[in-house]
Structures are given as structure tokens and as C-alpha cells.
Amino acid sequence: MRWACEYESKSGSIGLIIFSAKDLNAAQIYVEEMTTYYGHDHVFNLNELAEGDIEELYRLFPGSTVVNG
């Protein structure tokens, strides 16, 4: 299964990560490890990707599509 979630790093930048996990429990464990082992301050908005295309990412993560520059 494919999953995606947003994260905030200690520097304040927000990103999107796409990863594989066998089920929801395994995905939640990985999200917890992002905070515990990888040092992200906040990991949120976990979603299973059914289609895995760019349109689905825009729909599930509209805040991540904003470009500041």
C-alpha cells in the first residue's frame, strides 16, 4: 500500500513524504518514527493513496501545493 503524509522539520519547513507500508498500523508506526528517530517536529495528515497520481496528491494535500517565492 502507498501512503503519504505531511511533516514539519525543526527548521520550520513543511514537506510531503510518500512511502510504502503493508497496512495502516505499519504506516502509523513509520509516522511515529519520523518524529522519534528522524527529528521532525510534527507529522500529520496521513492518507492512503488509492490512485497514486498527481491529481490525488493535489486533492489530499492542497496546502502542500502552494509555492512561496
C-alpha positions in Angstrom: 0.0 0.0 0.0 1.1 3.5 -0.7 0.8 6.3 1.9 1.6 10.0 2.1 1.8 12.5 5.0 3.0 16.0 5.6 5.7 16.8 8.1 7.3 19.9 9.6 11.1 19.9 10.3 12.8 21.6 13.2 13.8 24.5 10.9 10.1 25.1 10.1 9.9 23.9 6.6 6.9 21.7 5.7 7.2 18.8 3.3 5.3 15.8 1.9 6.6 12.2 2.0 5.3 9.3 0.0 6.1 5.8 1.4 5.0 2.1 1.3 3.7 0.2 4.3 1.8 -3.1 4.4 -1.2 -1.7 6.4 -2.5 1.3 8.4 -0.7 0.1 11.6 2.7 -0.1 9.8 2.1 3.3 8.3 1.3 4.8 11.7 4.4 3.2 13.2 6.5 4.8 10.4 4.9 8.2 11.0 5.7 7.9 14.7 9.3 7.0 13.8 9.6 10.2 11.7 9.2 12.2 15.0 11.1 9.8 17.2 14.1 8.9 15.0 14.2 11.4 12.2 13.7 14.5 14.3 10.6 16.0 12.6 8.6 18.2 15.0 5.1 17.5 13.6 3.9 14.7 11.2 0.3 15.0 10.2 -2.4 14.3 7.6 -1.6 10.6 6.9 -3.5 9.3 3.8 -3.6 6.1 1.9 -3.0 6.7 -1.8 -5.6 4.8 -3.8 -4.6 6.1 -7.2 -1.1 7.4 -6.7 -1.3 10.1 -9.3 -0.6 13.8 -9.1 -4.3 14.8 -9.0 -4.8 12.7 -5.9 -1.9 14.4 -4.2 -3.3 17.8 -5.0 -6.7 16.8 -3.7 -5.4 15.2 -0.4 -2.7 17.8 0.3 -3.9 21.2 -1.1 -1.7 23.2 1.4 1.5 21.5 0.1 0.9 22.7 -3.4 1.4 26.4 -2.5 4.7 27.8 -3.7 6.2 30.8 -1.9 8.8 32.7 -3.8 
